[in-house]
Amino acid sequence: MTVGACGRTRSPIDLIATLGVERLPVDELIAKANIAHLRQLLNDAELTGFERERAVQRLAREEAKLFARSLRDLRAVRA
């Protein structure tokens, strides 16, 4: 859970609702929610240096997984 700019607590489920995407596979939707949640956490929270570094690393891993999944899907369509 994070607190948004308006002071309202937002959960990853709230973030899924704000992504504006429809008919995505569940794993892709979860990955996008994780990325949105981590970006919001990095923007909104006062993190220590260690916590910030861990959040940045996790964000990079989530984005890499989503990119790899997109590449696999693209290759499957081409085949």
N, CA, C and O atoms as CSV, one atom per row, in Angstrom:
chain,resi,resn,atom,element,x,y,z
A,1,MET,N,N,0.839,-1.172,0.000
A,1,MET,CA,C,0.000,0.000,0.000
A,1,MET,C,C,0.890,1.243,0.000
A,1,MET,O,O,1.898,1.297,0.705
A,2,THR,N,N,0.518,2.205,-0.772
A,2,THR,CA,C,1.236,3.469,-0.792
A,2,THR,C,C,0.232,4.591,-0.649
A,2,THR,O,O,-0.970,4.398,-0.830
A,3,VAL,N,N,0.737,5.758,-0.323
A,3,VAL,CA,C,-0.119,6.925,-0.219
A,3,VAL,C,C,0.140,7.790,-1.435
A,3,VAL,O,O,1.279,8.172,-1.705
A,4,GLY,N,N,-0.915,8.097,-2.165
A,4,GLY,CA,C,-0.791,8.904,-3.368
A,4,GLY,C,C,-0.616,10.378,-3.039
A,4,GLY,O,O,-0.637,10.777,-1.874
A,5,ALA,N,N,-0.441,11.183,-4.090
A,5,ALA,CA,C,-0.215,12.613,-3.928
A,5,ALA,C,C,-1.380,13.286,-3.203
A,5,ALA,O,O,-1.180,14.281,-2.506
A,6,CYS,N,N,-2.578,12.762,-3.357
A,6,CYS,CA,C,-3.747,13.360,-2.715
A,6,CYS,C,C,-3.905,12.873,-1.279
A,6,CYS,O,O,-4.857,13.261,-0.602
A,7,GLY,N,N,-2.985,12.026,-0.799
A,7,GLY,CA,C,-3.054,11.541,0.559
A,7,GLY,C,C,-3.897,10.292,0.724
A,7,GLY,O,O,-4.048,9.791,1.838
A,8,ARG,N,N,-4.449,9.783,-0.366
A,8,ARG,CA,C,-5.299,8.596,-0.325
A,8,ARG,C,C,-4.425,7.348,-0.461
A,8,ARG,O,O,-3.527,7.308,-1.303
A,9,THR,N,N,-4.679,6.350,0.349
A,9,THR,CA,C,-3.931,5.100,0.275
A,9,THR,C,C,-4.374,4.325,-0.958
A,9,THR,O,O,-5.567,4.152,-1.204
A,10,ARG,N,N,-3.392,3.861,-1.730
A,10,ARG,CA,C,-3.693,3.116,-2.958
A,10,ARG,C,C,-3.033,1.762,-2.889
A,10,ARG,O,O,-1.857,1.653,-2.542
A,11,SER,N,N,-3.772,0.743,-3.215
A,11,SER,CA,C,-3.235,-0.615,-3.245
A,11,SER,C,C,-2.874,-0.977,-4.682
A,11,SER,O,O,-3.266,-0.270,-5.610
A,12,PRO,N,N,-2.131,-2.067,-4.881
A,12,PRO,CA,C,-1.871,-2.522,-6.245
A,12,PRO,C,C,-3.157,-2.793,-7.037
A,12,PRO,O,O,-3.179,-2.638,-8.258
A,13,ILE,N,N,-4.222,-3.195,-6.343
A,13,ILE,CA,C,-5.497,-3.427,-7.028
A,13,ILE,C,C,-6.044,-2.113,-7.582
A,13,ILE,O,O,-6.574,-2.082,-8.693
A,14,ASP,N,N,-5.917,-1.018,-6.808
A,14,ASP,CA,C,-6.320,0.295,-7.298
A,14,ASP,C,C,-5.523,0.666,-8.540
A,14,ASP,O,O,-6.059,1.234,-9.492
A,15,LEU,N,N,-4.238,0.339,-8.517
A,15,LEU,CA,C,-3.390,0.671,-9.652
A,15,LEU,C,C,-3.788,-0.117,-10.893
A,15,LEU,O,O,-3.728,0.406,-12.005
A,16,ILE,N,N,-4.192,-1.365,-10.711
A,16,ILE,CA,C,-4.654,-2.160,-11.852
A,16,ILE,C,C,-5.837,-1.458,-12.507
A,16,ILE,O,O,-5.924,-1.392,-13.733
A,17,ALA,N,N,-6.738,-0.941,-11.698
A,17,ALA,CA,C,-7.924,-0.274,-12.221
A,17,ALA,C,C,-7.571,1.004,-12.973
A,17,ALA,O,O,-8.314,1.413,-13.865
A,18,THR,N,N,-6.455,1.643,-12.633
A,18,THR,CA,C,-6.099,2.908,-13.284
A,18,THR,C,C,-5.189,2.726,-14.491
A,18,THR,O,O,-4.832,3.709,-15.141
A,19,LEU,N,N,-4.805,1.493,-14.806
A,19,LEU,CA,C,-3.899,1.287,-15.939
A,19,LEU,C,C,-4.569,1.554,-17.281
A,19,LEU,O,O,-3.889,1.864,-18.259
A,20,GLY,N,N,-5.877,1.438,-17.339
A,20,GLY,CA,C,-6.578,1.717,-18.583
A,20,GLY,C,C,-6.359,0.654,-19.647
A,20,GLY,O,O,-6.405,0.958,-20.839
A,21,VAL,N,N,-6.129,-0.555,-19.249
A,21,VAL,CA,C,-5.914,-1.637,-20.212
A,21,VAL,C,C,-7.030,-2.652,-20.073
A,21,VAL,O,O,-7.551,-2.882,-18.982
A,22,GLU,N,N,-7.380,-3.243,-21.172
A,22,GLU,CA,C,-8.432,-4.247,-21.175
A,22,GLU,C,C,-7.949,-5.484,-21.916
A,22,GLU,O,O,-7.126,-5.404,-22.827
A,23,ARG,N,N,-8.473,-6.616,-21.507
A,23,ARG,CA,C,-8.241,-7.893,-22.186
A,23,ARG,C,C,-6.780,-8.279,-22.279
A,23,ARG,O,O,-6.347,-8.850,-23.280
A,24,LEU,N,N,-6.027,-7.976,-21.256
A,24,LEU,CA,C,-4.642,-8.419,-21.199
A,24,LEU,C,C,-4.579,-9.731,-20.426
A,24,LEU,O,O,-5.408,-9.976,-19.549
A,25,PRO,N,N,-3.599,-10.575,-20.748
A,25,PRO,CA,C,-3.418,-11.767,-19.929
A,25,PRO,C,C,-3.159,-11.357,-18.476
A,25,PRO,O,O,-2.583,-10.302,-18.210
A,26,VAL,N,N,-3.587,-12.192,-17.560
A,26,VAL,CA,C,-3.485,-11.856,-16.137
A,26,VAL,C,C,-2.045,-11.592,-15.727
A,26,VAL,O,O,-1.787,-10.646,-14.981
A,27,ASP,N,N,-1.097,-12.403,-16.195
A,27,ASP,CA,C,0.295,-12.206,-15.800
A,27,ASP,C,C,0.837,-10.867,-16.293
A,27,ASP,O,O,1.627,-10.228,-15.598
A,28,GLU,N,N,0.423,-10.435,-17.483
A,28,GLU,CA,C,0.861,-9.144,-17.989
A,28,GLU,C,C,0.226,-8.006,-17.191
A,28,GLU,O,O,0.877,-7.000,-16.908
A,29,LEU,N,N,-1.022,-8.167,-16.837
A,29,LEU,CA,C,-1.711,-7.163,-16.038
A,29,LEU,C,C,-1.058,-7.022,-14.665
A,29,LEU,O,O,-0.887,-5.909,-14.167
A,30,ILE,N,N,-0.696,-8.145,-14.059
A,30,ILE,CA,C,-0.023,-8.115,-12.759
A,30,ILE,C,C,1.340,-7.446,-12.882
A,30,ILE,O,O,1.722,-6.648,-12.026
A,31,ALA,N,N,2.072,-7.767,-13.942
A,31,ALA,CA,C,3.387,-7.152,-14.147
A,31,ALA,C,C,3.249,-5.641,-14.293
A,31,ALA,O,O,4.036,-4.891,-13.716
A,32,LYS,N,N,2.259,-5.187,-15.057
A,32,LYS,CA,C,2.052,-3.739,-15.230
A,32,LYS,C,C,1.642,-3.085,-13.915
A,32,LYS,O,O,2.043,-1.956,-13.633
A,33,ALA,N,N,0.851,-3.779,-13.116
A,33,ALA,CA,C,0.457,-3.244,-11.805
A,33,ALA,C,C,1.671,-3.154,-10.880
A,33,ALA,O,O,1.825,-2.177,-10.148
A,34,ASN,N,N,2.531,-4.174,-10.915
A,34,ASN,CA,C,3.751,-4.140,-10.100
A,34,ASN,C,C,4.630,-2.964,-10.488
A,34,ASN,O,O,5.156,-2.265,-9.622
A,35,ILE,N,N,4.791,-2.743,-11.788
A,35,ILE,CA,C,5.612,-1.639,-12.272
A,35,ILE,C,C,5.007,-0.307,-11.845
A,35,ILE,O,O,5.718,0.573,-11.359
A,36,ALA,N,N,3.701,-0.155,-12.023
A,36,ALA,CA,C,3.037,1.091,-11.622
A,36,ALA,C,C,3.168,1.313,-10.128
A,36,ALA,O,O,3.406,2.435,-9.682
A,37,HIS,N,N,3.013,0.250,-9.352
A,37,HIS,CA,C,3.123,0.352,-7.894
A,37,HIS,C,C,4.536,0.772,-7.486
A,37,HIS,O,O,4.703,1.638,-6.628
A,38,LEU,N,N,5.544,0.165,-8.094
A,38,LEU,CA,C,6.927,0.509,-7.762
A,38,LEU,C,C,7.253,1.936,-8.160
A,38,LEU,O,O,7.931,2.645,-7.416
A,39,ARG,N,N,6.785,2.369,-9.319
A,39,ARG,CA,C,7.028,3.760,-9.731
A,39,ARG,C,C,6.371,4.733,-8.760
A,39,ARG,O,O,6.962,5.751,-8.398
A,40,GLN,N,N,5.150,4.419,-8.341
A,40,GLN,CA,C,4.464,5.282,-7.393
A,40,GLN,C,C,5.206,5.289,-6.059
A,40,GLN,O,O,5.352,6.340,-5.435
A,41,LEU,N,N,5.670,4.135,-5.625
A,41,LEU,CA,C,6.413,4.043,-4.378
A,41,LEU,C,C,7.671,4.897,-4.444
A,41,LEU,O,O,7.989,5.612,-3.494
A,42,LEU,N,N,8.379,4.828,-5.553
A,42,LEU,CA,C,9.606,5.621,-5.696
A,42,LEU,C,C,9.303,7.118,-5.713
A,42,LEU,O,O,10.095,7.914,-5.207
A,43,ASN,N,N,8.174,7.504,-6.286
A,43,ASN,CA,C,7.822,8.917,-6.370
A,43,ASN,C,C,7.259,9.468,-5.066
A,43,ASN,O,O,7.538,10.612,-4.706
A,44,ASP,N,N,6.478,8.674,-4.364
A,44,ASP,CA,C,5.734,9.178,-3.213
A,44,ASP,C,C,6.424,8.983,-1.870
A,44,ASP,O,O,6.253,9.794,-0.960
A,45,ALA,N,N,7.183,7.941,-1.744
A,45,ALA,CA,C,7.689,7.561,-0.424
A,45,ALA,C,C,9.047,8.191,-0.135
A,45,ALA,O,O,9.841,8.473,-1.031
A,46,GLU,N,N,9.269,8.394,1.142
A,46,GLU,CA,C,10.592,8.818,1.592
A,46,GLU,C,C,11.348,7.549,1.967
A,46,GLU,O,O,11.181,7.012,3.062
A,47,LEU,N,N,12.169,7.088,1.058
A,47,LEU,CA,C,12.894,5.832,1.262
A,47,LEU,C,C,14.333,6.118,1.650
A,47,LEU,O,O,14.905,7.135,1.257
A,48,THR,N,N,14.916,5.207,2.427
A,48,THR,CA,C,16.337,5.302,2.703
A,48,THR,C,C,17.081,4.922,1.436
A,48,THR,O,O,16.479,4.411,0.492
A,49,GLY,N,N,18.364,5.161,1.407
A,49,GLY,CA,C,19.160,4.833,0.226
A,49,GLY,C,C,19.066,3.364,-0.146
A,49,GLY,O,O,18.931,3.023,-1.321
A,50,PHE,N,N,19.137,2.481,0.867
A,50,PHE,CA,C,19.060,1.044,0.625
A,50,PHE,C,C,17.686,0.650,0.099
A,50,PHE,O,O,17.585,-0.115,-0.860
A,51,GLU,N,N,16.627,1.168,0.722
A,51,GLU,CA,C,15.263,0.838,0.278
A,51,GLU,C,C,15.027,1.329,-1.145
A,51,GLU,O,O,14.419,0.627,-1.952
A,52,ARG,N,N,15.506,2.531,-1.454
A,52,ARG,CA,C,15.342,3.084,-2.802
A,52,ARG,C,C,16.070,2.212,-3.822
A,52,ARG,O,O,15.529,1.918,-4.888
A,53,GLU,N,N,17.289,1.801,-3.499
A,53,GLU,CA,C,18.063,0.950,-4.416
A,53,GLU,C,C,17.356,-0.376,-4.668
A,53,GLU,O,O,17.311,-0.849,-5.803
A,54,ARG,N,N,16.806,-0.977,-3.619
A,54,ARG,CA,C,16.061,-2.232,-3.789
A,54,ARG,C,C,14.832,-2.026,-4.655
A,54,ARG,O,O,14.531,-2.868,-5.501
A,55,ALA,N,N,14.113,-0.921,-4.464
A,55,ALA,CA,C,12.919,-0.648,-5.260
A,55,ALA,C,C,13.292,-0.412,-6.719
A,55,ALA,O,O,12.589,-0.872,-7.619
A,56,VAL,N,N,14.382,0.296,-6.959
A,56,VAL,CA,C,14.841,0.533,-8.333
A,56,VAL,C,C,15.222,-0.776,-9.008
A,56,VAL,O,O,14.885,-1.000,-10.170
A,57,GLN,N,N,15.929,-1.646,-8.278
A,57,GLN,CA,C,16.321,-2.944,-8.838
A,57,GLN,C,C,15.095,-3.805,-9.137
A,57,GLN,O,O,15.031,-4.465,-10.174
A,58,ARG,N,N,14.135,-3.795,-8.233
A,58,ARG,CA,C,12.915,-4.586,-8.461
A,58,ARG,C,C,12.141,-4.044,-9.656
A,58,ARG,O,O,11.607,-4.815,-10.454
A,59,LEU,N,N,12.079,-2.717,-9.782
A,59,LEU,CA,C,11.411,-2.104,-10.922
A,59,LEU,C,C,12.090,-2.529,-12.223
A,59,LEU,O,O,11.413,-2.868,-13.194
A,60,ALA,N,N,13.401,-2.512,-12.246
A,60,ALA,CA,C,14.136,-2.926,-13.439
A,60,ALA,C,C,13.846,-4.390,-13.784
A,60,ALA,O,O,13.676,-4.728,-14.955
A,61,ARG,N,N,13.788,-5.256,-12.771
A,61,ARG,CA,C,13.478,-6.675,-13.026
A,61,ARG,C,C,12.068,-6.847,-13.582
A,61,ARG,O,O,11.862,-7.613,-14.524
A,62,GLU,N,N,11.097,-6.136,-13.005
A,62,GLU,CA,C,9.711,-6.250,-13.472
A,62,GLU,C,C,9.584,-5.751,-14.913
A,62,GLU,O,O,8.902,-6.372,-15.729
A,63,GLU,N,N,10.240,-4.630,-15.225
A,63,GLU,CA,C,10.184,-4.113,-16.588
A,63,GLU,C,C,10.860,-5.065,-17.566
A,63,GLU,O,O,10.383,-5.240,-18.687
A,64,ALA,N,N,11.967,-5.683,-17.154
A,64,ALA,CA,C,12.665,-6.643,-18.015
A,64,ALA,C,C,11.800,-7.871,-18.277
A,64,ALA,O,O,11.766,-8.378,-19.398
A,65,LYS,N,N,11.096,-8.354,-17.241
A,65,LYS,CA,C,10.211,-9.506,-17.429
A,65,LYS,C,C,9.089,-9.174,-18.410
A,65,LYS,O,O,8.752,-9.981,-19.277
A,66,LEU,N,N,8.517,-7.984,-18.266
A,66,LEU,CA,C,7.432,-7.584,-19.158
A,66,LEU,C,C,7.942,-7.449,-20.593
A,66,LEU,O,O,7.258,-7.857,-21.532
A,67,PHE,N,N,9.134,-6.882,-20.772
A,67,PHE,CA,C,9.713,-6.734,-22.100
A,67,PHE,C,C,9.995,-8.102,-22.719
A,67,PHE,O,O,9.715,-8.317,-23.898
A,68,ALA,N,N,10.545,-9.022,-21.936
A,68,ALA,CA,C,10.833,-10.374,-22.436
A,68,ALA,C,C,9.546,-11.074,-22.842
A,68,ALA,O,O,9.509,-11.768,-23.858
A,69,ARG,N,N,8.501,-10.898,-22.061
A,69,ARG,CA,C,7.212,-11.515,-22.389
A,69,ARG,C,C,6.666,-10.932,-23.699
A,69,ARG,O,O,6.109,-11.662,-24.520
A,70,SER,N,N,6.824,-9.638,-23.888
A,70,SER,CA,C,6.365,-9.003,-25.123
A,70,SER,C,C,7.128,-9.533,-26.328
A,70,SER,O,O,6.546,-9.764,-27.387
A,71,LEU,N,N,8.441,-9.726,-26.162
A,71,LEU,CA,C,9.247,-10.281,-27.256
A,71,LEU,C,C,8.825,-11.702,-27.601
A,71,LEU,O,O,8.741,-12.061,-28.775
A,72,ARG,N,N,8.560,-12.511,-26.575
A,72,ARG,CA,C,8.104,-13.891,-26.828
A,72,ARG,C,C,6.779,-13.872,-27.585
A,72,ARG,O,O,6.580,-14.645,-28.521
A,73,ASP,N,N,5.879,-12.989,-27.176
A,73,ASP,CA,C,4.588,-12.896,-27.859
A,73,ASP,C,C,4.760,-12.465,-29.311
A,73,ASP,O,O,4.091,-12.990,-30.201
A,74,LEU,N,N,5.647,-11.517,-29.548
A,74,LEU,CA,C,5.901,-11.043,-30.907
A,74,LEU,C,C,6.491,-12.157,-31.771
A,74,LEU,O,O,6.098,-12.323,-32.926
A,75,ARG,N,N,7.423,-12.912,-31.219
A,75,ARG,CA,C,8.020,-14.028,-31.960
A,75,ARG,C,C,6.985,-15.107,-32.256
A,75,ARG,O,O,7.014,-15.718,-33.324
A,76,ALA,N,N,6.075,-15.344,-31.322
A,76,ALA,CA,C,5.033,-16.350,-31.535
A,76,ALA,C,C,4.096,-15.927,-32.662
A,76,ALA,O,O,3.636,-16.767,-33.434
A,77,VAL,N,N,3.814,-14.646,-32.759
A,77,VAL,CA,C,2.936,-14.149,-33.818
A,77,VAL,C,C,3.618,-14.274,-35.169
A,77,VAL,O,O,2.979,-14.618,-36.163
A,78,ARG,N,N,4.914,-13.995,-35.209
A,78,ARG,CA,C,5.664,-14.075,-36.466
A,78,ARG,C,C,5.831,-15.510,-36.961
A,78,ARG,O,O,5.925,-15.739,-38.167
A,79,ALA,N,N,5.869,-16.476,-36.046
A,79,ALA,CA,C,6.118,-17.879,-36.423
A,79,ALA,C,C,4.917,-18.518,-37.076
A,79,ALA,O,O,4.967,-19.690,-37.449
